[in-house]
Amino acid sequence: MGGTMYNTGKHVSLRPDKAHLVNISGGPLGYSYRLEEVRLHFGSEDSQGSEHLLNGQGFPGEVQLIHYNQDLYANYTEASKSPHGIAVVSIFIKLSENNNAFLNRMLNRDTITRINYKHDAFLLMGLNIADLYPDTTRYITYEGSITIPPCYETSTWILINKPVYVTQMQMHSLRLLSQNEPYKIFMSMSDNTRPTQPLLQRCIRTNINFSKQGRDCPNNRALRPQYRVNQWLLK
């Protein structure tokens, strides 16, 4: 696939072209959803930047793959304010010397410096969205809201159980992106996250087997999931 990467002033946004459509279905989704955007959230410090917390712990960043329900709605705008309209696959970002192949295409120096300022855009070709996904079929899911205004309660969130990795230099490059046009004062795009919200009565479901202790369990204690769902399917 190909797509255009934007500095929106709020996020780094990759919007795929219409020549190679990417759809997901299965798992907790009862419909087919089409990829509309890949969005990056990140923080000014390594301890913050993700829109979700895991056992109260934040991550340097979070990748969100935003899809709309193509079975029921004509486009993202219509779907975003409609029932079962949006599906967001969310992946935590961690720091490592070994980086994710897909994110490396977005964050290498030749690319990221093309979108230093608000409204900058750069065309990327030859991307493989499968390269972005960690090697796991485990996830946590819940029904919630979109995290940008007007924050409609129309989204199914799917949090992948393994992170993706970027280098410290790539994270530094993200923090050097400006919210403003080049002729205005520099303001870093960092900390472009919605504050965490109360769970209220939302049901959290998972297909993670918590009876197996190991590195994947953040606090090394078994938790009883409220509900099990089928494994995630990517088509």
N, C-alpha and C positions, 0 to 999 in steps of 0.2 A: 504494500500500500504506500501511498504518498500522502502528504499533508502539509499544511501551512502552520508554522509555529509563530505565535504572537506574544508580544508583551502587551497585555491589556491594561496595564497600570495596577492591576490587582493580582494577576496570576500569570504564570507561564501556561499558555494554552496551545495544544496541538489539535487542529481540526482536520480530520481526514478528508481526502477528496472523494468525489462520488463515483470514481471509476472502479474502485475496489471496496465494496461494502463489507463491513464487519458486523456480524450478528452473534448474539449469545442467547442461549435458552437452557432449560433444564434446572436441576437443583431446586432452589426455592422459587424459581420463576415459572409462572403458568403461561407465559406468552413469549414471543420472540422479540428481542430488544436490539436496536441498531445503535452502533457506536456513533456518538455525536462529537465527543471531545475527550481529550486526555488533559487533565489539569494537575498542576503541581502546587502543593502547599509546602511551605518551609519556614523555618524559624531563624532568628538572629543568633541563637545559641543552640548547641547540639542537644540540649535537654528539652527543646520545644520546637513546634512547627507542624506537628500532626493534628488533625482535627478530632481524632479519636485517641483515647487513653487506654492502655492495657494495664489493668490492676493499678490504675492511678499514674502510670508512667507514660510520659510523652516521648515522641521520637523526633529526630531532626526534620523529618518531612513525611509527606503522604502523597502517593499518586492516586488519583481518582479517574477511573474510566467511566464516563457518563454516557448512558444509553437511554433511548426513548422507546416506548412500546409501539412497534411498527404494525402490530396486528390490529390495534384499536384506533390509532391516531395517525394523522397525516404527517406530522412534523414534531420537533422537540417543543416548540412553543405551545402547541395544543396539549401535548402530553404532560408537560410540566405542571399544569394546573388541573389535571384529571386523575381519577382513581387508577392505580396501578400504572401510572404513566412513565415513571423513571426507574431505572436500575443503575446503581452506582457500585462498581467493583473497586474496593479500596485496598491499597497495599502500602504498608509502612515502609519508609525509607530509613536505612541505617548506613553508617559509614564503614568503609572497608577499602583496602588497597585494590581489591578486585571489584570491578563495577559491572552493572547490568548492561548487556549489549544494546538494548533498545534505548535506555537512558543515556548511554555513552554517545549515541548518535545525536541526541538532543543537547547534551551538555558539554561536548568537546569544545575546545577554544574556538575553532573555526565557525562553529554554529552559534554558540551562546552569545558571542560578541556581536552578532548581527541583530540582536534584539535588546540592546542596552536600555533603550528608552521607550516610553509609552507610545503605542501605535506602530512600533517597528514590527516587521514581519519577515519571515524567511521560509522558502519552500524546501521541504525535505522529501526525498524520493527513496524508494527501495527499502522501506521499513517493513518489518515483520512483527505484527502485534503479539504473536506467540512468544517472542523473545522477552517481552515485558513480564510475563507471568512466572512466578516462582514455581518450582517443581513440587507441587502439592495439590491435592484435591480437597483439602480441609479448609473450612471457613466457619465464620460466625455470621448470622444474618438477623436483621430486625427491620421493622417498618418504621420509617421516620421522615424527616423533612430534608429538603434541599438546603444546602448551607449558605447560599447566597440569596439576598432579598429577591422576592418576597417570602422565601422560605416555605413554599407550599409543602403540606404533609402528603406527598405523593410518591415518595421514593422507597424502594426496597434496597437496603444497604447490604453488601456482601463484603465482609472483611476477610481477606486471605490470611491464612495462618502462618505464612512465612514472609519475611521482608524481602525487598530488593535493596541493592547496594549501590552507593555512589562514593566517589573518593572525596577526601577532605577538600581538595582543590576544586572539584566540581560544585560542592556545596558553597564554597567561598565565592565562586563565580555567580551562583544564583543570588547571593546576598549583595552582589554589586549591581544587580539590575535595579533600575530606577522606576519609581511610580510615576514620574513626570516626564515631560518632553525635555529635550536637551537644553533648551534655553531657560528652564526653570531650575530652582534649587534641587540638588540631589536628595531624594528620600528613598531609602532602601525598600524593596518590595517584601522584605522579610516579615514574618509574623502575620501573614495574610490568611489567618484562620478565624473561623467563627468560634467563640467561646463554647466550651463543652456545656451540654444541656442536661437537665435532670432526666432520668430514665422514665419516671412516672410509671405507668402501668404497661409499658411496652414489653412484649415477650421476646426474649433473646433465644434464638435457636442455633444449634450447631450440629455438625457431623463429626466433631473431634471426639476421639475416644479418650476420655479423661482417666480411664482405668489403667492406661499405660503411662507410667511415670517416665520422664525423660527430659531432654533439653528443651523440647517444644513447650513444656509446661512452665510458664514464667516464674511461678512461686513454688514450684515443685510440690504442689499438693493437689489431690484429686478434687475436682469440682463436678457436681452433678448437673449436666445440661438439662434445661427444661424440656427440650424437644429435639428429636433427631430428624434430620432430613436427608434426602438422597445426596450422593456425591455431586459436586459441581461438574457441569458439562460445558465445555467450550466448543462451539462449532464455528 
